[in-house]
């Protein structure tokens, strides 16, 4: 089961004050980047 983009957007919105936060699709799921470095993964609507 893939993650919902709305869930990823919610996570990005929650941590947006930590720096430059972006999400990118990776291996069918999403990686969350802060200032160009991967800091979290979203898999099956779970944050790791």
LOPA-478311 format. One record per atom (N, C-alpha, C, O): residue number from 1; atom name; x, y, z. Coordinates in nm, 3 decimals. Example, Ala and Ser with C-alpha at 12.3 -4.5 7.8 and 13.67 -1.06 7.14 Angstrom:
2
+-----+------+---------+---------+---------+
! pos ! site !      xx !      yy !      zz !
+-----+------+---------+---------+---------+
!   1 !    N !   1.319 !  -0.569 !   0.780 !
!   1 !   CA !   1.230 !  -0.450 !   0.780 !
!   1 !    C !   1.320 !  -0.330 !   0.780 !
!   1 !    O !   1.424 !  -0.332 !   0.846 !
!   2 !    N !   1.285 !  -0.225 !   0.708 !
!   2 !   CA !   1.367 !  -0.106 !   0.714 !
!   2 !    C !   1.290 !   0.003 !   0.787 !
!   2 !    O !   1.341 !   0.114 !   0.804 !
+-----+------+---------+---------+---------+
% end
This chain:
48
+-----+------+---------+---------+---------+
! pos ! site !      xx !      yy !      zz !
+-----+------+---------+---------+---------+
!   1 !    N !   0.085 !  -0.118 !   0.000 !
!   1 !   CA !   0.000 !   0.000 !   0.000 !
!   1 !    C !   0.090 !   0.124 !   0.000 !
!   1 !    O !   0.178 !   0.136 !   0.085 !
!   2 !    N !   0.069 !   0.212 !  -0.091 !
!   2 !   CA !   0.148 !   0.334 !  -0.101 !
!   2 !    C !   0.097 !   0.441 !  -0.004 !
!   2 !    O !  -0.018 !   0.437 !   0.040 !
!   3 !    N !   0.184 !   0.534 !   0.027 !
!   3 !   CA !   0.147 !   0.645 !   0.115 !
!   3 !    C !   0.066 !   0.749 !   0.039 !
!   3 !    O !   0.084 !   0.769 !  -0.081 !
!   4 !    N !  -0.024 !   0.815 !   0.111 !
!   4 !   CA !  -0.104 !   0.923 !   0.053 !
!   4 !    C !  -0.023 !   1.052 !   0.054 !
!   4 !    O !   0.043 !   1.084 !   0.152 !
!   5 !    N !  -0.028 !   1.125 !  -0.057 !
!   5 !   CA !   0.043 !   1.252 !  -0.065 !
!   5 !    C !  -0.009 !   1.350 !   0.039 !
!   5 !    O !   0.067 !   1.433 !   0.089 !
!   6 !    N !  -0.136 !   1.343 !   0.074 !
!   6 !   CA !  -0.191 !   1.433 !   0.175 !
!   6 !    C !  -0.126 !   1.408 !   0.312 !
!   6 !    O !  -0.106 !   1.502 !   0.388 !
!   7 !    N !  -0.093 !   1.283 !   0.343 !
!   7 !   CA !  -0.024 !   1.252 !   0.469 !
!   7 !    C !   0.118 !   1.308 !   0.466 !
!   7 !    O !   0.164 !   1.364 !   0.566 !
!   8 !    N !   0.186 !   1.294 !   0.354 !
!   8 !   CA !   0.321 !   1.347 !   0.339 !
!   8 !    C !   0.319 !   1.499 !   0.353 !
!   8 !    O !   0.404 !   1.556 !   0.422 !
!   9 !    N !   0.224 !   1.564 !   0.290 !
!   9 !   CA !   0.211 !   1.710 !   0.301 !
!   9 !    C !   0.185 !   1.752 !   0.445 !
!   9 !    O !   0.236 !   1.855 !   0.489 !
!  10 !    N !   0.106 !   1.675 !   0.518 !
!  10 !   CA !   0.079 !   1.703 !   0.659 !
!  10 !    C !   0.209 !   1.697 !   0.740 !
!  10 !    O !   0.235 !   1.786 !   0.821 !
!  11 !    N !   0.290 !   1.595 !   0.718 !
!  11 !   CA !   0.418 !   1.582 !   0.790 !
!  11 !    C !   0.509 !   1.699 !   0.757 !
!  11 !    O !   0.569 !   1.759 !   0.846 !
!  12 !    N !   0.520 !   1.733 !   0.629 !
!  12 !   CA !   0.605 !   1.845 !   0.587 !
!  12 !    C !   0.557 !   1.974 !   0.652 !
!  12 !    O !   0.639 !   2.055 !   0.697 !
!  13 !    N !   0.428 !   1.995 !   0.659 !
!  13 !   CA !   0.373 !   2.116 !   0.721 !
!  13 !    C !   0.406 !   2.121 !   0.870 !
!  13 !    O !   0.430 !   2.229 !   0.925 !
!  14 !    N !   0.407 !   2.007 !   0.937 !
!  14 !   CA !   0.434 !   2.002 !   1.080 !
!  14 !    C !   0.579 !   2.037 !   1.114 !
!  14 !    O !   0.605 !   2.091 !   1.221 !
!  15 !    N !   0.672 !   2.008 !   1.025 !
!  15 !   CA !   0.815 !   2.029 !   1.054 !
!  15 !    C !   0.877 !   2.141 !   0.971 !
!  15 !    O !   0.999 !   2.155 !   0.967 !
!  16 !    N !   0.794 !   2.221 !   0.906 !
!  16 !   CA !   0.844 !   2.323 !   0.813 !
!  16 !    C !   0.935 !   2.427 !   0.877 !
!  16 !    O !   1.016 !   2.488 !   0.807 !
!  17 !    N !   0.925 !   2.449 !   1.008 !
!  17 !   CA !   1.009 !   2.548 !   1.074 !
!  17 !    C !   1.149 !   2.496 !   1.106 !
!  17 !    O !   1.233 !   2.572 !   1.155 !
!  18 !    N !   1.176 !   2.369 !   1.080 !
!  18 !   CA !   1.306 !   2.309 !   1.111 !
!  18 !    C !   1.413 !   2.346 !   1.008 !
!  18 !    O !   1.532 !   2.329 !   1.035 !
!  19 !    N !   1.373 !   2.394 !   0.893 !
!  19 !   CA !   1.467 !   2.427 !   0.786 !
!  19 !    C !   1.396 !   2.416 !   0.652 !
!  19 !    O !   1.273 !   2.425 !   0.645 !
!  20 !    N !   1.474 !   2.398 !   0.547 !
!  20 !   CA !   1.415 !   2.383 !   0.413 !
!  20 !    C !   1.368 !   2.238 !   0.400 !
!  20 !    O !   1.449 !   2.148 !   0.380 !
!  21 !    N !   1.239 !   2.217 !   0.410 !
!  21 !   CA !   1.180 !   2.083 !   0.410 !
!  21 !    C !   1.117 !   2.054 !   0.274 !
!  21 !    O !   1.036 !   2.133 !   0.224 !
!  22 !    N !   1.155 !   1.942 !   0.215 !
!  22 !   CA !   1.094 !   1.897 !   0.090 !
!  22 !    C !   1.070 !   1.747 !   0.098 !
!  22 !    O !   1.135 !   1.676 !   0.175 !
!  23 !    N !   0.976 !   1.700 !   0.019 !
!  23 !   CA !   0.952 !   1.556 !   0.009 !
!  23 !    C !   0.973 !   1.515 !  -0.136 !
!  23 !    O !   0.940 !   1.588 !  -0.229 !
!  24 !    N !   1.028 !   1.395 !  -0.153 !
!  24 !   CA !   1.050 !   1.342 !  -0.287 !
!  24 !    C !   1.009 !   1.196 !  -0.289 !
!  24 !    O !   1.030 !   1.122 !  -0.193 !
!  25 !    N !   0.950 !   1.156 !  -0.399 !
!  25 !   CA !   0.910 !   1.016 !  -0.416 !
!  25 !    C !   1.037 !   0.932 !  -0.428 !
!  25 !    O !   1.131 !   0.968 !  -0.500 !
!  26 !    N !   1.038 !   0.820 !  -0.357 !
!  26 !   CA !   1.157 !   0.734 !  -0.357 !
!  26 !    C !   1.113 !   0.589 !  -0.339 !
!  26 !    O !   1.051 !   0.555 !  -0.238 !
!  27 !    N !   1.144 !   0.504 !  -0.434 !
!  27 !   CA !   1.109 !   0.362 !  -0.428 !
!  27 !    C !   0.960 !   0.339 !  -0.406 !
!  27 !    O !   0.922 !   0.244 !  -0.338 !
!  28 !    N !   0.876 !   0.423 !  -0.462 !
!  28 !   CA !   0.732 !   0.409 !  -0.449 !
!  28 !    C !   0.675 !   0.470 !  -0.323 !
!  28 !    O !   0.553 !   0.470 !  -0.305 !
!  29 !    N !   0.759 !   0.520 !  -0.235 !
!  29 !   CA !   0.716 !   0.586 !  -0.112 !
!  29 !    C !   0.778 !   0.726 !  -0.112 !
!  29 !    O !   0.805 !   0.780 !  -0.219 !
!  30 !    N !   0.802 !   0.785 !   0.005 !
!  30 !   CA !   0.852 !   0.923 !   0.011 !
!  30 !    C !   0.967 !   0.937 !   0.108 !
!  30 !    O !   0.970 !   0.871 !   0.213 !
!  31 !    N !   1.061 !   1.022 !   0.074 !
!  31 !   CA !   1.169 !   1.063 !   0.163 !
!  31 !    C !   1.146 !   1.209 !   0.199 !
!  31 !    O !   1.107 !   1.289 !   0.114 !
!  32 !    N !   1.170 !   1.244 !   0.325 !
!  32 !   CA !   1.159 !   1.381 !   0.372 !
!  32 !    C !   1.301 !   1.434 !   0.391 !
!  32 !    O !   1.382 !   1.374 !   0.461 !
!  33 !    N !   1.328 !   1.546 !   0.329 !
!  33 !   CA !   1.461 !   1.608 !   0.335 !
!  33 !    C !   1.455 !   1.736 !   0.416 !
!  33 !    O !   1.358 !   1.812 !   0.406 !
!  34 !    N !   1.557 !   1.760 !   0.495 !
!  34 !   CA !   1.575 !   1.888 !   0.566 !
!  34 !    C !   1.711 !   1.942 !   0.526 !
!  34 !    O !   1.814 !   1.880 !   0.552 !
!  35 !    N !   1.710 !   2.057 !   0.463 !
!  35 !   CA !   1.833 !   2.121 !   0.415 !
!  35 !    C !   1.917 !   2.026 !   0.330 !
!  35 !    O !   2.040 !   2.022 !   0.341 !
!  36 !    N !   1.850 !   1.949 !   0.245 !
!  36 !   CA !   1.919 !   1.864 !   0.149 !
!  36 !    C !   1.958 !   1.726 !   0.198 !
!  36 !    O !   2.016 !   1.649 !   0.122 !
!  37 !    N !   1.927 !   1.691 !   0.323 !
!  37 !   CA !   1.962 !   1.560 !   0.377 !
!  37 !    C !   1.837 !   1.484 !   0.417 !
!  37 !    O !   1.742 !   1.541 !   0.471 !
!  38 !    N !   1.836 !   1.354 !   0.389 !
!  38 !   CA !   1.721 !   1.272 !   0.427 !
!  38 !    C !   1.716 !   1.261 !   0.579 !
!  38 !    O !   1.813 !   1.221 !   0.643 !
!  39 !    N !   1.601 !   1.296 !   0.634 !
!  39 !   CA !   1.582 !   1.287 !   0.780 !
!  39 !    C !   1.468 !   1.194 !   0.817 !
!  39 !    O !   1.457 !   1.155 !   0.934 !
!  40 !    N !   1.384 !   1.155 !   0.722 !
!  40 !   CA !   1.271 !   1.067 !   0.753 !
!  40 !    C !   1.223 !   0.999 !   0.626 !
!  40 !    O !   1.247 !   1.046 !   0.514 !
!  41 !    N !   1.154 !   0.889 !   0.646 !
!  41 !   CA !   1.089 !   0.817 !   0.537 !
!  41 !    C !   0.942 !   0.800 !   0.573 !
!  41 !    O !   0.907 !   0.782 !   0.689 !
!  42 !    N !   0.857 !   0.807 !   0.472 !
!  42 !   CA !   0.715 !   0.779 !   0.490 !
!  42 !    C !   0.684 !   0.655 !   0.407 !
!  42 !    O !   0.694 !   0.657 !   0.284 !
!  43 !    N !   0.646 !   0.549 !   0.477 !
!  43 !   CA !   0.614 !   0.422 !   0.412 !
!  43 !    C !   0.481 !   0.373 !   0.465 !
!  43 !    O !   0.463 !   0.361 !   0.586 !
!  44 !    N !   0.388 !   0.344 !   0.376 !
!  44 !   CA !   0.254 !   0.298 !   0.415 !
!  44 !    C !   0.190 !   0.390 !   0.517 !
!  44 !    O !   0.129 !   0.345 !   0.614 !
!  45 !    N !   0.204 !   0.520 !   0.495 !
!  45 !   CA !   0.149 !   0.624 !   0.584 !
!  45 !    C !   0.201 !   0.613 !   0.726 !
!  45 !    O !   0.129 !   0.643 !   0.822 !
!  46 !    N !   0.325 !   0.571 !   0.740 !
!  46 !   CA !   0.394 !   0.569 !   0.870 !
!  46 !    C !   0.523 !   0.647 !   0.855 !
!  46 !    O !   0.592 !   0.637 !   0.753 !
!  47 !    N !   0.554 !   0.724 !   0.957 !
!  47 !   CA !   0.676 !   0.806 !   0.956 !
!  47 !    C !   0.788 !   0.731 !   1.026 !
!  47 !    O !   0.773 !   0.687 !   1.140 !
!  48 !    N !   0.901 !   0.717 !   0.957 !
!  48 !   CA !   1.019 !   0.652 !   1.013 !
!  48 !    C !   1.135 !   0.749 !   1.013 !
!  48 !    O !   1.245 !   0.715 !   1.056 !
+-----+------+---------+---------+---------+
% end
